[in-house]
Amino acid sequence: MYSLSRLLSRPAKRQCVAGLDVGPNGAWLVVLNGALSEADTVCCCELLEPPDALLLGTQLLDPFALGHWLKRWLSDKGLYPDGLCLSVDDGWLTRQVVTLSAQLSERDIAFQLAAELPLGESADASHLCWTYTQVAPEGNPPPPAVHAYALAWLAHEPVQRLISVAKAAGIRAWVVEPRSDAMHRAEQRVCVASHAFAPMATHAQAAFGLALSAWADMGMNFLPHRRWARQRRQRAWLQRLGLALGLGVGLGAMATAALAHWVQSQQVLLADQARIAETLAKARDTQQSLQGTDKQLKAHRQWMQARLNQQRQTVLWHAGLADAGIWVSRLSQHQSHWVVQGEALSADQVRQWAVKLSQQPVWKNPPEVSQLQFKRSTSASRGWVWHFHLEADLKDAG
C-alpha cells in the first residue's frame, strides 16, 4: 500500500523547451520550463553571440556548425531542453485562407488543401513545405457547416536548414513556425502573464513566443506533426493491445496454476471423487474461456495490422494524386476498387500519370485509362480539355 500511494502522489511531469529566433535583431534564445499544461518558469533569455562564420544577419551559413556551437553553449549554462522551437521569416511565406466543409475528415482536409498549392505540371511537391491551421475568418463569420483554414507554404530548403540546427544540437525539433505567429502569441501571453514571468526584452518577444508554442494547442507548424501524432496514437494503441494480451495470458497462466494447485490439495484432503471431477470441469471451462479471449485478442491485432497496411496503401496513392498536375473531379474507393475521374490538358498527360501511378507497389491491378474524351470542361471556363476515367484495384490489405 505504501508503494501504491507513492506512485499515486508522484509529481506531475514537466518539460523544458527552448525557442530560438534568428531575426533582424540577432539570435535570441528563451528557455521555458513548466508542467505539461502550462509554462511557469523562465530559465534563460539571452542574446547569443555565435562566431561570424555561422550567421550572416538572418541567414544560416552553416546550420550544423551552429547546432554544435549551441549544444556547447547550453551545456555550459547547465540547460538541457527537451525540444527546440524555431522561426522562419514571413517574407519567405505565401499565405492563403481556404474554406472547406466542416464534415471533412483530417485526411480529406489535407488532400483538399494540397490541391491549392501552386504546383505546375512539372513541379515537385517535395520542393514545397506547407502547413495549415483552422482560423476564425475576419469579417462576417462563415456558416456553421463551413470551416476556414489558413494555408501557408514556402521552399523546403529553409525549413530543412532549421531542422539541421536542432539535429546538430542534439535536441528534438518541436515547432517551425512563422516569426509573426510567435510574436502574436508572445503579445497575448504578456497581456495575461502572471508574476512568475519576468518582463521580456522587446527583441526577445519572438523567441519567447516560440518557446510558448510547445504549450499551444493550435498554430502553424511546418514539421510533419500531424503524421507524428497519428504514429504516436497507433503505437499507444498497439502497446495497450500488447499489454492486454500479455495480461490476459498471464492471468490465464496464474488462474490455471492456482486451479491446478487447488485440485491437488483437494485430492489429498477429500475422498469425494465427484467433487474433484466437478472442480476439474470448472478448471477446463476457465481454460477454454481464457483461450477464447486469447484468440479474440489475436484477431484484433490482425485486424489492426490489416488497417495499417490499407492506410499505407492509401498514403502512397494519395501522394500520387497530390503530384498529378491535373484536375481530379471525382475520387471513389469501394473496398479495393479505385476510381478517379477528372480533366487534363492533354491525353499524354493522363497516360503518363497512369504509368507513374502504376509504379506504386500497392496495386493488384494497376490503373488503366478506361475512358478518354476530348470535350468541353465542366468548369466555368468551358474550354476544350480531355475528360478521363481511371480504374484500378488495390492489393488486399491483409
N, C-alpha and C positions, 0 to 999 in steps of 0.2 A: 504493500500500500504506500510505503514511503517513496519508493521509486516512481510509482504511478503519479503521485501528487507532484513530484519534482518535474516530471515530463509535462504535466498539465500546466504548471506555473512557470515554465521557462520563458525568457523574454522574447518579444516579437523580433522577427528577422529584420535586419537593417541593410541598406545598400548605400554605397558611396559612388558618386557619378561626377565626372569631370566634363566641363564644357569648354571647348577650345574654339575661339573665334580669331581667325587670321583676317583682319579687316583693315580699313584705311587708317585706323588709329593704333595699329600694331597688333601683336599677337597676345591676346588676353586669355588667361586661364582662370576659371572659377570651379572649385571643387565643393560639392554639397554632400551632406550625409543626412540620413533620416530613415524612418520606418518605410515600409512598402507603400503606405498610404500617403505620406507627405514628408517633404524635406524640412528639417528643423535646425540644421547647423551649417554654417559656412566654414569650411576647413581651409580654404585658400582663395585669395583674389589678388592676382599679381599680373603685371605686365612682363611677359617673357622677353628675354634678350638672346635669342639664338645667334649663332655665327652668321655673318653676312652671306656666306655661300649657300645657306639653306633657304633663305627667304629674300624676295625682292618685292617689297610692297605687299600686295595680296597674292603674289604668285609663289607657289611652292616649287622651288628649284630642284630640291632633292627630297622627296617625301620620305624615303627610307632613312636617310641620314637624320632628318628632322625627328622622325619617330624614335630613333635610338637616342638622340640627344634628350628628347622629352622623357624617355624612360629613366635616364640617369638623373635628370633634374627632379623628377618625382621621388625617386629613391632617396636622393639627398635630403629632400624635405620630409621623408617618412610618410609619403602619401602613396596608397595603393588602391586606386579606384577600380570598381568592378566594370565600368563601362565608360566610353568616351563618346560625346556628342559633338558634332562638327557642323559648320555652316557653309553654304555656297552663296556666292554673290548673286543678288537678284537680277543683275544685268545679264547673267548667263541664262536666265529662265524665260520661258514662254508660258503664259498662263491663259486659262480659258475656263468659263463656267458652263457646265452642261447639265441639263435637266433630264431625268430619267424616271421611269415608272417606279413607284415605291414597292411594287410587287416583285422586282427582280432580286435574284439571289446575288451573293457576293461575287461568284464566278461570272454570272451574266453581266453584272455591272462592270467588272474589269474588261470583259470582252467588248462591250459597247463603247467604253471609253477608249480602248485601244484603237477602235475604228476612227476616232477623232484625231489621232496623231498624224502629222504631215508626212506620210510615207509615200514616196513616188513609186513608180513601177519597179525600179531597180534599187530602191532604198532598202537598207538592212535595219530591222527593228532593234537589233542588238547594239547599234550605234547610239541609240537614244536611251536615256534613263528617265523614267516617268513615274509619277505617283499621283494620288488623288485623296481627297477627304471630303466628307459631307459638310456643307456650309449652309448658313441661313442667307438667302439672297437678299440683296438690297432692294428697297422699294416695296412694291406690293408682294405679299407672301404668295407662294405658289399654292395650287390646290393640294389637299391632303394626300391625293393619290400620286403626287409628284415630289421627288427629292432633287435638290440641287447639289452638284458636286464640283469642287474646284479641282481642275486638272492642270498639272504643271509638268514640263519636260525640258531637258537640256541634254547636251552631249554627254556620253558615258565617261569620257576621259577625266573631267574634273572630279567626279564622284569617286572614280577609281583611285585617283591620287590621294584623296582624303582617307579612303579605306586603307591605303598603303601606310599612311602615317600611323593609324591605330594598330595595324598589324605589326609594324616595326616596334611600336612602343609596348607590345605585349598586352594590349588592352582590347577588349571586345568593342567594336563599333556598334553603338546602340541606335543613334539617330544621325541622319544627314538631312538638314532642312534649310530652307531659305533664311537668310540673316534677318529679313524684315519680320518673319514669323516669330523668331526668337526675341527680337526687340519688343514686339507686341505682347508676348507672354510675360516678359520682364516688367513692362509697364503696368500690366494688370496685377501682377503679384505685388509690386511696390504699393499699389493703391490699397491693398488689403493686408500688407505684411504686418507680422507681429513683431514684438520687441526682440524676438530671438534672432532676427536678421539685422546685421549692421547695415547702414546705408551703403549702397554700391557706388563705385566710381562711375561717372557718366559713360566713359568709354568702355566699361566692363558690362554694360547692360545686355549686349548681345550674348556674351559668354554666360552671363547669369541665366538668361532665358534658355540657352541651350542646355545647361545643366538641369534646369527645371523640366525640360521635355521628357526626362526619364520618368517623371511622375504625372505626365499629361495623358489623358485618355484619347485625345484626338489631335490631329495635326499632320502636316506634310512630313513624309519620311521617304527618301529616295532609296533606302535599303529595302530588301525583299522581306519586310517584317510580317506581311500577311502570310506569306508562304512559311516563314519560320513559325508563326503562331499555329498554322494548321499542322505542321510537323510535330510541334510540342503536344498538341491535343491528341494526335494519333499515338505518339509514344506513351502519353499518360494513359490512354485507353488500353493499349496493349499491356502496359505494366499492371493496370488493375485486373485485366483478364488473366495474366500470368499469376498474379497474387491470388486471385480467386481459385484458379486451377490448383496451384500449389497448396492452398489452404484446404481445399476440398479433398485432395489426395492425402494430405497429412492427417486431417480429421478422420478420413476413412481408415487409414492405417492405425491411428490411435484407437478408434472405435472397434476395429476388428481385433486388435491386440487385447483391448480391455475385455471384450466379449469372450475371447478365447481363454483368457486368464480366469474369468468368472465361471466359464463352463468347466474348466479343470478343477476349480475349487468345489463346484457343485458335485462333480463326480466323486470326490473324496468324502464330502460331508453328507451327501444324500444318496439314498439307495433307491430312490424312486426314479426308475428309468423313464417314466412318462414325462416327468418334469424336465429331465435332461434333454429328451428329444424335442420338447417344446422350446427350450432355450436355444438349442442348435438351429431350429427352424427360424426363430426370430433373428438369430445372427446372420443366417443366409439371406433373409429378406432385407436386412440392413445393408449387407454387402451388395446385393443386387441394386438396391436403391442408390448406393454410392457410385456403383459402376455406371448406372444410368445418368447420374449427374455429371460424371467424368466425360461420358460420350457427348452429352449436351454442350459442355464447355469446349470440347474439341471441335464440335460442329460450329459453334460461334466463332472460334478462332479461324477456321477455314473460310467461313463467310466473310469475316473481316479482311482476310488476305485477298479473296476474290474482289472485294470492293476496292482495295488499294490498287490491285492490278488494273481494274477498269479505270480508276482515277488517273493512273499513269498514262494509259492509252488516250484518255480524253485530253490530258495536258499536251501530249505530243501533237494530236491533230488540231487542237486549238491553236498551238503555236504556228502551225502551217497556215491556218486561216488568217492570223494576225499579220503574216508576212506575205499575203497573197498579192496585194496590189490591185485587186479587183473588188467589185461591189457585190457583197453577198446579201440577197434579199430575203432568203428563207433558209433556215438550217433546222433539220429534224433528225432525231435518232430514236428508233424503236428497237429496244434491246440491242442487238449488234448491227442492225441495218442502219446505214448512214446516208442521208440525202442532203444535197446542197443545191440551191438554185440561186442564180444571180445574173449579173451583166458584166461584160468586158468589152474593151475597145477593139480586140482582135481575137480571131479564133485560135491563132497560135498561142496567145497568152493563156487561154483556157487550157489548151492541151499541155503546155509547159507546166502549168500549175498542177494539173492532174499527175504528170510524171513526177514532179517534185514531191507531191503528197504520197505517191506510191513508194517512195524510198523510205518512208517511216516504217518501223518494224512492228506495226500494230494491226496490219490488215490480214484478214483471212482471204478476202477477195479485194484487190486494190481498186482505187477509184477509177471509174470509167465514165467517159462522156456519153451519156445515153441520149442527149438532145442538144442540138446546137443550131440556133436560128438567128438570122440577121433581120431584125425588125426594130421598131421604134422603142426607145427607153420608156419605162414606166414612171420615170422621174419627171419633174416639171420642165426639164429642157426638151423632152420629146425628141432627142437626137437618135440617129440610127446606131445601134450597138448590137453586139452578139449576146443573145439570151442562151444560157447554158443550164444543163441539168446533169449533176454528177451523182452516182450511186456507188456504194462500197459496203463491205461487210467487215466489221472488226473481229479480231480474234476472240475466242472465248475468254471471259475474264478469269476463269479458273486456271 
